[in-house]
Amino acid sequence: MRVPLSGLPAKVTIYEVGPRDGLQNEKAVVPVDVKSAFVTRLADAGLRTIETTSFVHPEWVPQLADAEDLLDVLPRSPDLRYPVLVPNEKGLDRALANGVTEIAIFGSATETFARRNLNRTVDESIAMFAPVVERARAEGVWVRAYVSMVCGDPWEGDVPVERVVSVASRMMDLGCSQLSLGDTIGVGTPGHVTALIEALDAAGIGPDRLAVHFHDTYGQALANTLAALRAGVTVVDASAGGLGGCPFAGSATGNLPTEDLVWMLNGLGVDTGVDLDKLVATSRWMASHLGRPSPSRVVQALSPASETE
């Protein structure tokens, strides 16, 4: 039953991260043909923005070492967006050589995670991103900025809102078009999320330029998403079947499952353009390739009992 709530957007854009953020956390390397079929099925389910891969060094994330091969075989359509993660100028070179038109850079609100993830301080990482964004923009490439650890850090504890705003502002000042707020270890709660979005708005980064990226470690991802939507955000990151986490933050469990998000938004009368039945079938299919059931509650609820036992 659809029962709308006041104060919510009429439409939400789902930024699907399963093929990149989901599969990068797998111990085994998923073959290119399976990855391509995964992206194709996600697109057929109605997802229009699908982050497909990352041009990182293969030693860092061997699961995504096949980035060029994957991009070569993906289906193309004018309304399909395939952003890729780019850590540095070498990654940008590879992306541009493969005709990529949308990229993302990945920063941290905390020093410890910046060092563990990028082997640089926050200042050094922003300095590294500057020429990437400048060159990308000169080539007409759309750029998203991720800021991780926006609510808490497993090594540093609570992360002050002011610190997140400072780092986010510096990254957006590079020329990025969108900022994705990552609760990498899933410790945030709705009040914290609301306060962070309000503080960013006061600093000149309005909700129209924001996306949210919640992990469900403490079961707060949907509640935090609803808080973000009420604060004006209309772009939500999610991962089909709840795949993924973060290979550089051991306490980070899976992303918000796309199916769980779509179920909630359908119930609220918010348009996503996603066919839930096709999406559930896709996640069941991928789970069979990975050899384990999907952690998504909606996938479990809408699957035959024999597939969830």
JOFEN-V259433 format. One record per pair of residues at least 4 apart in sequence whose C-alpha atoms are under 8 Angstrom apart, sorted by the first residue. I is the first residue (numbers start at 1). GAP is how many residues later the second one is. Records with the same first field share a line. If there is no record, write none. Layout:
I: GAP  GAP
//
This chain:
1: 266
2: 264  265  266  267
3: 264  265  266
4: 263  264  265  266
5: 263
7: 223
8: 221  222  224  262
9: 220  221  223  225  261
10: 259  260  261
11: 223  259  260  261
12: 222  223  224  258  259  260
13: 221  222  223  259
14: 33  34  35  221  222  223  224  244  258
15: 32  33  34  35  36  220  221  222  223
16: 31  33  34  35  221  222  223  224  242
17: 4  5  33  34  35  220  221  222  223
18: 4  5  32  33  34  220  221  222  223  224  225  226
19: 4  5  16  19  20  31  32  33  34
20: 4  31  32  33  34  44  64
21: 4  32  218  222  223  224  225
22: 4  217  220  221  222  223  233
23: 7  40  41  220  221
24: 37  38  39  40  220  223
25: 38  219  220  221  222
26: 37  218
27: 36
28: 35
29: 33  34  35
30: 4  5  33
31: 4
32: 4  34  37  38
33: 4  37
34: 4
35: 4  35
36: 4  34  37  38
37: 4
38: 4  244  248
39: 4  11  13  35
40: 4  34  35
41: 4  237  238  241
42: 4  5  8  237  240
43: 4  5  7  37
44: 234
45: 229  230  231  233  234
46: 227  228  229
47: 226  227
48: 31  32  33
49: 31  32  33  34
50: 30  31  32  33
51: 30  31  32  33  34
52: 30  31  32
53: 11  14  30  31  32
54: 10  13  30  31  32
55: 9  10  12  29  30  31  32  36  37  39  40
56: 4  5  8  9  29  30  31  35
57: 4  5  8  34
58: 4  5  6  7
61: 4
66: 4
67: 4
68: 4  30
69: 4
70: 4
71: 27
76: 4
81: 21
82: 18  19  20
83: 17  18  19  20  21
84: 11  16  18  19  20
85: 18  19  20  21
86: 5  6  9  17  18  19  20
87: 4  5  18  19  42
88: 4  40  41  44
89: 4  39  40  42  43
90: 4
91: 4
92: 4  40  44
93: 4
94: 4
95: 4  5
96: 4  5
100: 41
101: 39  40  41
102: 39  40  41  42
103: 38  39  40  41
104: 39  40  41  42
105: 24  38  39  40  41
106: 39  40  41  42
107: 7  15  18  19  38  39  40  41
108: 5  6  14  38  39  40  41  42  59
109: 4  5  13  38  39  40  41  50  54  55  58  59
110: 4  12  39  43  46  49
111: 4  10  11
112: 4  9  43  44
113: 4  5  36  40  135  136
114: 4  5  6  7  8  11
115: 4  5  6  7
116: 4  132
117: 131
118: 7
120: 4  5
121: 4
122: 4  45
123: 4
124: 4
125: 4
126: 4  44  45
127: 4
128: 4
129: 4
130: 4  44
131: 4
132: 4
133: 4  10  41  42  43
134: 4  40  41
135: 4
136: 4  5  6  7
137: 4  5  6  38
142: 34  35
143: 32  33  34  35
144: 32  33  34  35  36
145: 26  27  31  32  33  34  35
146: 33  34  35  36
147: 17  20  21  32  33  34  35
148: 33  34  35  36
149: 4  10  33  34  35  36
150: 9  11  14  31  32  33  34
151: 7  8  9  10  32  33  35  36  37  41
152: 4  5  6  7  31  32  33  34  35  36
153: 4  5  6  31  32
154: 31  95  97
159: 4  5
160: 4
161: 4  34  35  38
162: 4  37
163: 4
164: 4
165: 4  31  34  35  38
166: 4
167: 4
168: 4  11
169: 4  34  36
170: 4
171: 4  5
172: 4  5  6  7
177: 32
178: 31  32  33
179: 30  31  32
180: 30  31  32  33
181: 29  30  31  32
182: 30  31  32  33
183: 4  5  30  31  32
184: 29  30  31  61  62  65  68
185: 30  31  32  64  66  67  68
186: 28  29  30  31  32  33  34  35  66  67
187: 30  31  33
188: 4  5  32  36
189: 4  31  34  35
190: 4  33  34  36  37  38
191: 4  36
192: 4
193: 4  31  34  35
194: 4  33  34  37
195: 4
196: 4
197: 4  9  10  31  34
198: 4  33
199: 4
200: 4  5  6
201: 4  5  6
202: 4
205: 4  5
206: 4
207: 4  24  25  26  27
208: 24  25  26
210: 23  24  25
211: 22  23  24  25  26
212: 13  16  21  23  24  25
213: 23  24  25  42  43
214: 7  10  11  23  24  41  42
215: 5  6  30  37  38  39  40  41
216: 4  5  37  38  39  40
217: 35  36  37
220: 4
221: 4  35
222: 4  34  38  39
223: 4
224: 4
225: 4  11
226: 4
227: 4
228: 4  5
229: 4  5
237: 19
238: 4  17  18  19  20  23
239: 4  5  16  17  18  19
240: 17  18  19  39  43
241: 16  17  18  39  42  43  46  53  54  55  58
242: 12  13  14  15  16  52  53  54
243: 11  12  14  51  52
244: 9  10  11
245: 7  8  9  10
246: 4  6  7
256: 4  5
257: 4  38  39
258: 4
259: 4  17  20  21  37  39  40
260: 4  36  37  38  39
261: 4
262: 4  10  12  14
263: 4  13  35
264: 4
265: 4  5  6  7
266: 4  5  6
274: 5
275: 4
276: 4
277: 4
278: 4
279: 4
280: 4  18  19  22  23
281: 4
282: 4
283: 4  11  16
284: 4  9  10  15  19
285: 4
286: 4
287: 4  5  6  7
288: 4  5
293: 14  15
294: 5  6
295: 4  5
296: 4
297: 4
298: 4
299: 4
300: 8
303: 4  5
304: 4
305: 4
//
